[in-house]
Amino acid sequence: SLIQQVEYYFSDANLNRDAFLLRKMNQDGYVPLDTIARFNRVKLLCAENNILVQVLRRSKTLELDTQGNNVRLRENWEQWLKVKEEK
């Protein structure tokens, strides 16, 4: 499902090897939703950003910023900023 796919992108298993996604994180751990929406698997599962926003609002592990333009882990996102600096 769409939510599982996006949650996978932010999983430890993926972030440990996904330098691209780490580079897209800002200082608050957020990644632009537009970046996620351009991933091929996300495009296959979802044609519209507003649907992506609705789905991600139901995630237990991810959160959107107040404008719904960026997504990050709900917890422990700070650890990835340290990994980002090392890469």
Secondary structure, DSSP 4 states (H G I P E B T S, - for coil): -HHHHHHHHTSHHHHTT-HHHHHH--TTS-EEHHHHHTSHHHHHH-S-HHHHHHHHTT-SSEEE-TTSSEEEESS-THHHHHHHHH-
